[in-house]
Amino acid sequence: MRKIILILPILLLSVSCATTKQVEGTAVITQEQVQAELLGENVPIYPGFKLVSEKSFVYESGNIKVGRLVFKGRAKIKDIVSYYKSTLPEKGWEPVAITIYGNKAQLSFTTPEQFLQINVEKGFSSTTLIIQIGPRGELTNSQE
């Protein structure tokens, strides 16, 4: 029993050190990089919202790019929803679903190549905007 008590703190310490090293090695992304390299001209960032880089990530492998981008700002949910409902179709995005419930909204759009999901949540002092974008998956036939 005494061996287990001694091993547990050492194990926890080694796990926490590994996690810290991963966090320290993570590249910081900027709002300009996100706009230029991932979103491009096709997905605007709601005016006045700023990237929260420590909560955002971009994954790239070959020609595949996927991102989960977190932004903070101040705006009403209905204003953000209206903005994306009018702006994205002009840029080639087709709406799939738009849901507003209480202090939250979820918008889904697609192009033939990509999928876009936007989540909005109104908090006490700010609004959080999460943009998730990636390649559109292909439907498979279960009889194949």
C-alpha positions in Angstrom: 0.0 0.0 0.0 2.8 2.4 0.9 4.4 1.8 -2.6 1.2 2.8 -4.3 1.1 6.1 -2.3 4.6 6.9 -3.3 4.1 6.0 -7.0 0.9 8.1 -7.4 2.5 11.5 -6.8 5.3 10.7 -9.1 2.9 9.5 -11.8 0.8 12.7 -11.4 3.9 14.9 -11.6 5.1 13.2 -14.8 1.7 13.5 -16.5 1.4 17.2 -15.5 4.9 17.9 -16.9 4.0 16.3 -20.2 0.9 18.4 -20.5 2.8 21.6 -19.7 5.4 20.8 -22.4 2.7 20.3 -25.0 1.1 23.6 -24.1 4.4 25.5 -24.2 5.1 24.0 -27.7 1.8 25.1 -29.2 2.1 27.8 -31.8 0.2 31.0 -31.2 -2.0 32.0 -34.1 -3.1 35.6 -34.9 -6.3 36.9 -36.2 -4.6 38.0 -39.4 -3.2 34.5 -40.0 -6.6 32.9 -39.4 -8.3 35.3 -41.8 -5.6 34.9 -44.5 -4.8 31.2 -44.2 -8.0 29.5 -43.1 -11.1 31.7 -43.6 -9.9 33.8 -46.6 -12.4 36.1 -48.3 -15.3 33.5 -47.9 -15.8 33.7 -44.1 -15.8 37.1 -42.5 -15.2 37.6 -38.8 -18.0 39.6 -37.2 -16.9 43.2 -37.0 -15.3 44.1 -33.7 -14.7 40.6 -32.6 -11.2 39.5 -31.6 -9.5 36.1 -31.7 -8.9 34.3 -28.5 -5.8 32.5 -29.7 -5.3 30.3 -26.6 -8.7 28.7 -27.1 -8.4 28.4 -30.9 -6.5 26.0 -33.1 -5.8 25.3 -36.8 -4.8 21.8 -38.0 -3.2 21.4 -41.4 -2.1 18.2 -43.0 -1.3 18.2 -46.8 -4.2 20.1 -48.4 -6.6 19.6 -45.5 -7.2 22.5 -43.2 -9.5 22.4 -40.2 -10.0 25.1 -37.6 -11.9 25.8 -34.4 -11.6 29.6 -33.8 -12.9 31.4 -30.7 -13.7 35.1 -30.8 -14.9 37.5 -28.2 -16.8 40.8 -28.6 -20.0 42.6 -27.9 -23.0 42.2 -30.0 -26.6 40.9 -29.9 -27.2 37.3 -31.0 -29.8 38.4 -33.5 -27.4 40.9 -35.1 -24.7 38.3 -35.5 -27.2 35.7 -37.0 -28.6 38.3 -39.4 -25.1 39.3 -40.5 -24.1 35.7 -41.3 -27.5 34.9 -42.9 -27.0 37.7 -45.3 -23.2 37.7 -45.8 -22.4 34.0 -46.2 -24.8 33.1 -49.1 -23.3 36.0 -51.1 -19.9 34.2 -50.7 -21.1 30.8 -51.9 -22.3 29.3 -48.6 -25.6 27.4 -48.5 -27.4 27.5 -45.2 -28.2 24.0 -43.8 -29.6 24.9 -40.4 -30.0 28.0 -38.2 -31.2 27.6 -34.6 -31.6 30.3 -32.0 -32.5 29.3 -28.4 -32.2 31.7 -25.5 -28.8 33.2 -25.3 -27.3 30.8 -27.9 -27.4 30.3 -31.7 -26.0 27.7 -34.0 -25.6 28.2 -37.8 -24.5 25.6 -40.2 -23.5 26.2 -43.9 -21.8 24.2 -46.6 -20.2 24.6 -50.0 -19.4 21.7 -52.3 -16.0 21.5 -50.6 -16.4 22.8 -47.1 -18.5 22.7 -43.9 -18.9 25.7 -41.6 -20.5 25.8 -38.2 -20.9 29.0 -36.2 -21.9 29.0 -32.5 -22.8 32.2 -30.7 -23.3 32.5 -27.0 -24.2 35.7 -25.1 -22.5 36.0 -21.8 -22.7 38.5 -18.9 -20.2 40.9 -20.3 -19.3 39.6 -23.8 -20.5 37.4 -26.6 -18.5 34.4 -27.7 -18.4 33.5 -31.4 -17.0 30.0 -32.4 -16.3 29.4 -36.0 -15.5 25.8 -37.0 -14.5 25.1 -40.6 -13.2 22.1 -42.5 -13.6 19.9 -45.5 -17.0 18.6 -46.3 -17.3 14.9 -45.8 -18.7 12.6 -48.4 -21.8 10.6 -47.8 -21.3 6.9 -48.1 -23.8 4.3 -49.1 -24.2 1.7 -46.4 -24.8 -1.0 -49.1 -21.3 -0.6 -50.6 
